[in-house]
């Protein structure tokens, strides 16, 4: 689109192009002509394509004496004698009141005649988050969490007891909470439900809860090593990990997503998991990477790529248009000191669970078969896929699901007996590595314990909630052990 400029005093006005995203090294300052390509527009011959904004600026240097000028208008501020700004990272300042019913709006009034500032200890870092709860203001610094009364103050006796009194102070005395914890530089991890406030302290690699009992380290509920390793692995120098927190009111859980800093443009690696107060533990991992998490009434939402997504509206495991299969990994370890051979696996729950893998602990070493026997590697017994009760069905004609089946049916995976699903464990290890007799008709995995991964199948997963109550295995003790 061509640009037309009509001005009266050509020696007074300059035509300049404003650039929304300027390059690292500006190559045009508005007075040396128009470049071939820069900042969203280009020129080919005499055709100018304008995809940005144009501005007119008056050059007072070339303005003639008593010529027409452009008025500067009202100035937002006066010129300061010492225009050096002071950034007080540990201080708070409050304005006048705002009352929408009476029309009083003094939010832009900061009276120097009143004591309108309050500071916290600068040794604990900058203030990252403020949260007002009833008559208390909670102050989250990088290395400390404190509380202050609002419109009240406290008088302390010699014994240490406190009496709340009325005061003209907007923010009363500041009292720190017990514990050397803060919110680091991750205010995005903050979430609240009822009287419980959740947040993270990346400096200490912990997830915390602030309640009436003080600050509690909830990441210590069986996940100390996990958060220590994951928060560190997602952090690099100058780019600490992002910890997106929010409360899932649908499941009554605190959700935190550990992500690499957005400036690294890394959308691959993340960990999203949830904490449940009812079991005082971390209960689930999720396959979604949110930009923000929040709840409204009885619904849970997340923001992703400038879009709002409602969770649990279609399926519990559908995130951002993609459906995922639920899975669980656990260890079967009866009689830990005893070497065993596991022959069967059974579970109580609903139809639709399959076993992706069963792997024993290290049972020795063997040749590296994948590399033509060059070198030796540690070996473990592994099982074949065990299909679910539905997908493993077949008839005497050789038809398999989802083809039309004719009774009587047989089952290549789980079979149902006395309202319990059971299946044999088929050893799928390499013949040179297996610790038990190898073959399709031979079942069993040898080891002190086995790691099992179960997953919902892709056929019955849309039939509603899948429940898994208990898992067991039939095994025998190996000879030579007491």
Helices and strands as residue ranges (DSSP letters): E 13-18, E 37-38, E 41-44, E 47-49, E 53-58, E 91-93, E 98-99, E 104-105, E 117-119, G 122-124, E 127-133, E 136-141, E 145-156, E 162-176, G 187-189, E 191-193, E 196-201, E 206-211, E 214-217, G 218-220, H 224-233, E 242-248, E 253-259, G 262-264, E 270-276, E 281-286, E 292-296, E 299-304, E 307-310, E 318-319, E 322-323, E 327-332, E 340-342, E 344-349, E 353-360, E 364-367, G 369-371, E 376-379, E 393-395, E 409-411, E 415-417, E 420-424, E 445-447, E 450-456, G 461-463, E 468-472, E 475-477
